[in-house]
């Protein structure tokens, strides 16, 4: 097993939500499945997406300085597969057949997403073969309350079958 394969195996134990990062190339919407997404700051509201420099969407985000994050619901696995460029139809070049609308800043937002964030890049950091784009959140919207997220763990999708809410234990924030 190579070091890269071992790294992937170990990192596969970290469960993540699944997002599709979208941008506009002229008037054409682009999208790619991303699980390297995280909040960075509350004041100002900042998020980070990490994108491989070899991915087709990378030059668009570098050039425009804009991206949207679409947090997928458990019923959007086909979109995740398509935007990850799995061999499914319609293709990523056809925006995976996803219904979408322009957000308040004009970025493409995927209909049915749990929530969306429209961002302007404020900093970019190189990290290995990726760039980390820190984006100021210009607009955000929850779309589907009470809908479970699409999760990814050990190179498989997970769905929340049953959950319960537990009170926070330990030292409260504040």
NULOPA-627259 format. One record per residue: x negated, z, y of N, C-alpha, C in turn; residue in one letter. Coordinates in steps of 0.05 Angstrom, whole numbers, padded with zeros to 5 digits, always signed. Layout:
residues N
XZYXZYXZYA ...
END
This chain:
residues 174
-00017+00000-00023+00000+00000+00000-00018+00000+00025X -00012-00018+00044-00028-00019+00068-00021+00004+00087X -00038+00008+00107-00032+00029+00127-00006+00023+00142X -00001-00002+00147+00024-00010+00161+00048-00003+00144X +00046-00010+00118+00068-00004+00100+00073+00026+00098X +00051+00042+00096+00053+00071+00095+00066+00082+00120X +00057+00071+00143+00068+00080+00169+00098+00075+00170X +00106+00051+00162+00135+00044+00161+00150+00063+00143X +00139+00068+00119+00152+00086+00100+00156+00114+00112X +00136+00125+00124+00138+00151+00136+00158+00151+00160X +00156+00132+00177+00174+00130+00200+00202+00125+00192X +00206+00113+00169+00233+00109+00158+00249+00134+00154X +00235+00157+00153+00248+00183+00149+00260+00193+00175X +00255+00179+00197+00266+00187+00223+00292+00171+00227X +00315+00184+00226+00340+00170+00229+00344+00162+00259X +00353+00138+00263+00358+00129+00291+00385+00116+00293X +00395+00116+00318+00418+00099+00323+00409+00070+00325X +00428+00052+00325+00421+00024+00326+00432+00013+00353X +00415-00001+00367+00423-00013+00392+00416-00043+00392X +00429-00057+00409+00422-00085+00415+00415-00086+00445X +00390-00093+00450+00381-00097+00478+00387-00125+00486X +00400-00128+00509+00408-00155+00518+00396-00160+00546X +00394-00186+00552+00384-00195+00577+00396-00223+00582X +00391-00233+00606+00400-00260+00613+00376-00277+00618X +00375-00300+00605+00355-00320+00609+00369-00342+00624X +00368-00342+00651+00385-00359+00667+00413-00350+00664X +00430-00367+00652+00458-00359+00646+00463-00353+00617X +00442-00357+00600+00445-00353+00571+00439-00324+00563X +00458-00311+00549+00453-00284+00540+00433-00284+00517X +00416-00264+00516+00397-00260+00494+00402-00232+00484X +00396-00227+00458+00398-00200+00448+00380-00196+00424X +00371-00171+00420+00354-00165+00397+00360-00136+00388X +00361-00131+00362+00365-00105+00352+00340-00088+00357X +00346-00063+00367+00324-00045+00374+00332-00017+00366X +00314-00003+00352+00319+00026+00348+00299+00043+00362X +00279+00030+00376+00260+00045+00392+00271+00047+00420X +00291+00065+00423+00305+00070+00448+00307+00100+00451X +00303+00110+00475+00305+00139+00480+00310+00145+00509X +00324+00167+00515+00326+00176+00542+00299+00187+00551X +00293+00185+00576+00267+00194+00587+00270+00216+00608X +00290+00212+00626+00293+00231+00648+00323+00232+00656X +00331+00256+00666+00358+00259+00676+00359+00252+00706X +00338+00260+00721+00337+00256+00750+00311+00244+00757X +00309+00218+00762+00331+00199+00760+00337+00192+00731X +00360+00181+00726+00366+00173+00698+00349+00149+00689X +00332+00155+00669+00313+00134+00659+00316+00133+00628X +00313+00109+00617+00312+00105+00588+00288+00087+00582X +00280+00088+00557+00258+00071+00547+00266+00054+00524X +00258+00029+00524+00259+00012+00500+00231+00002+00495X +00224+00000+00470+00198-00010+00462+00203-00037+00448X +00189-00058+00458+00193-00085+00447+00166-00097+00440X +00165-00109+00416+00142-00124+00407+00137-00147+00426X +00113-00150+00435+00107-00172+00454+00112-00199+00443X +00113-00202+00416+00117-00228+00404+00146-00236+00402X +00165-00218+00409+00193-00224+00407+00202-00241+00430X +00221-00259+00424+00230-00279+00443+00241-00267+00469X +00253-00243+00468+00266-00231+00491+00246-00218+00511X +00222-00213+00501+00202-00199+00517+00196-00213+00543X +00190-00240+00543+00184-00253+00568+00208-00253+00588X +00232-00253+00577+00256-00253+00595+00257-00226+00609X +00253-00204+00595+00255-00178+00608+00231-00174+00627X +00208-00184+00619+00185-00182+00638+00190-00198+00664X +00202-00221+00661+00207-00239+00684+00230-00228+00702X +00251-00219+00690+00275-00211+00705+00274-00182+00713X +00260-00165+00698+00259-00137+00704+00286-00123+00698X +00302-00134+00681+00328-00123+00675+00334-00124+00645X +00349-00104+00635+00359-00105+00608+00383-00086+00606X +00399-00091+00585+00421-00073+00579+00417-00063+00551X +00427-00039+00546+00426-00027+00519+00455-00023+00510X +00461-00034+00487+00487-00033+00475+00485-00015+00450X +00497+00009+00450+00496+00027+00427+00518+00019+00408X +00510+00011+00384+00528-00001+00365+00544+00020+00349X +00569+00013+00343+00586+00030+00326+00582+00023+00297X +00592+00040+00279+00589+00036+00251+00601+00010+00240X +00620-00002+00255+00632-00027+00246+00618-00051+00257X +00594-00048+00269+00580-00071+00280+00554-00077+00265X +00552-00071+00240+00528-00076+00224+00522-00106+00224X +00542-00123+00222+00536-00152+00221+00522-00161+00247X +00530-00149+00269+00516-00156+00294+00487-00146+00294X +00483-00122+00284+00456-00111+00281+00439-00130+00264X +00449-00138+00241+00434-00156+00224+00428-00182+00238X +00448-00194+00251+00444-00220+00264+00423-00218+00286X +00426-00198+00304+00407-00195+00326+00379-00187+00316X +00377-00176+00292+00351-00171+00280+00340-00196+00267X +00355-00217+00267+00348-00243+00257+00349-00245+00227X +00367-00230+00215+00373-00233+00186+00386-00260+00183X +00385-00272+00159+00397-00298+00155+00427-00297+00152X +00440-00293+00175+00469-00292+00176+00479-00312+00196X +00504-00320+00194+00516-00338+00213+00539-00324+00228X +00544-00329+00253+00528-00347+00270+00501-00335+00276X +00483-00352+00286+00455-00344+00290+00451-00329+00316X +00428-00317+00319+00421-00303+00343+00421-00322+00367X +00413-00347+00362+00413-00367+00383+00442-00372+00394X +00462-00366+00378+00490-00368+00386+00501-00341+00395X +00483-00323+00402+00489-00295+00410+00506-00282+00388X +00500-00290+00364+00512-00278+00340+00542-00278+00340X +00554-00296+00356+00583-00297+00357+00595-00273+00370X +00579-00256+00382+00588-00231+00394+00605-00236+00419X +00628-00223+00420+00644-00223+00445+00629-00206+00465X +00627-00215+00489+00612-00200+00509+00624-00206+00536X +00617-00189+00555+00626-00192+00583+00603-00184+00601X +00602-00195+00626+00581-00186+00644+00588-00158+00654X +00568-00141+00654+00572-00114+00665+00572-00114+00695X +00574-00091+00707+00576-00090+00736+00551-00101+00750X +00528-00102+00736+00504-00113+00747+00499-00142+00738X +00518-00152+00721+00516-00180+00711+00503-00182+00684X +00492-00161+00673+00479-00163+00647+00500-00165+00625X +00493-00179+00602+00512-00182+00581+00516-00156+00565X +00541-00148+00563+00549-00124+00548+00566-00132+00524X +00559-00122+00501+00573-00129+00476+00599-00113+00474X +00621-00128+00471+00647-00115+00468+00647-00098+00442X +00659-00075+00443+00661-00057+00420+00638-00038+00417X +00618-00040+00434+00596-00020+00433+00607+00007+00440X +00594+00028+00429+00602+00055+00435+00597+00061+00464X +00574+00052+00474+00567+00057+00502+00547+00036+00510X +00545+00031+00536+00525+00012+00547+00511+00024+00571X +00487+00014+00575+00471+00022+00598+00458-00003+00610X +00461-00007+00636+00448-00030+00649+00425-00019+00665X +00401-00031+00661+00377-00019+00672+00360-00039+00687X +00344-00028+00706+00324-00042+00720+00297-00030+00712X +00278-00047+00704+00252-00037+00696+00237-00026+00720X +00228-00001+00717+00213+00012+00738+00183+00016+00731X +00178+00016+00704+00150+00018+00695+00148+00005+00668X +00125-00006+00662+00120-00018+00636+00093-00007+00626X +00092+00002+00601+00068+00013+00590+00061-00002+00564X +00036-00013+00562+00029-00025+00537+00023-00003+00516X +00032-00008+00492+00027+00011+00470+00024-00005+00444X -00001-00009+00436-00006-00025+00412+00004-00053+00416X +00021-00062+00396+00032-00090+00398+00059-00091+00413X +00067-00068+00425+00092-00067+00439+00087-00061+00469X +00108-00065+00485+00109-00055+00512+00132-00036+00514X +00129-00014+00527+00150+00005+00532+00161+00000+00560X +00186-00008+00561+00199-00014+00586+00216+00011+00594X +00207+00024+00616+00222+00046+00627+00242+00035+00647X +00268+00040+00642+00289+00028+00658+00305+00049+00673X +00309+00045+00699+00327+00062+00714+00356+00053+00707X +00372+00072+00700+00400+00065+00693+00416+00060+00719X +00424+00035+00722+00440+00027+00745+00470+00030+00741X +00478+00027+00716+00506+00028+00709+00508+00037+00679X +00528+00053+00673+00532+00060+00645+00562+00064+00640X +00569+00060+00615+00598+00063+00609+00601+00069+00579X +00617+00090+00574+00626+00094+00546+00649+00075+00541X +00651+00064+00518+00673+00045+00512+00692+00055+00491X +00681+00068+00471+00698+00075+00448+00693+00104+00439X +00706+00122+00452+00703+00150+00445+00714+00156+00417X +00701+00174+00403+00711+00181+00376+00703+00162+00354X +00687+00142+00360+00678+00123+00340+00650+00130+00332X +00644+00130+00306+00618+00138+00296+00597+00116+00302X +00572+00125+00306+00551+00106+00311+00541+00093+00285X +00528+00070+00288+00514+00057+00266+00486+00070+00265X +00478+00081+00242+00453+00095+00240+00435+00080+00220X +00409+00084+00224+00389+00071+00207+00370+00092+00196X +00365+00092+00170+00348+00112+00157+00337+00100+00131X +00311+00102+00128+00297+00092+00103+00304+00063+00098X +00305+00046+00119+00309+00018+00118+00337+00010+00107X +00356+00029+00111+00384+00025+00104+00402+00035+00126X +00426+00023+00128+00446+00033+00147+00460+00058+00135X +00466+00076+00152+00482+00100+00144+00507+00101+00160X +00528+00112+00148+00553+00116+00162+00560+00145+00159X +00571+00157+00180+00579+00185+00180+00606+00186+00166X +00607+00197+00142+00632+00199+00127+00648+00223+00136X +00635+00245+00140+00648+00269+00148+00628+00286+00164X +00637+00296+00186+00619+00312+00202+00634+00336+00213X +00618+00355+00221+00629+00379+00234+00611+00385+00257X +00622+00399+00276+00607+00407+00300+00599+00436+00296X +00573+00441+00300+00563+00468+00297+00553+00477+00325X +00557+00503+00331+00547+00513+00357+00517+00512+00357X +00506+00509+00381+00477+00509+00385+00466+00536+00379X +00446+00538+00363+00433+00563+00357+00406+00564+00371X +00396+00588+00375+00370+00590+00389+00373+00595+00418X +00353+00590+00433+00352+00596+00462+00368+00574+00476X +00389+00583+00491+00405+00564+00507+00388+00552+00530X +00394+00528+00537+00380+00515+00560+00391+00527+00586X +00376+00525+00607+00387+00533+00632+00369+00549+00648X 
END
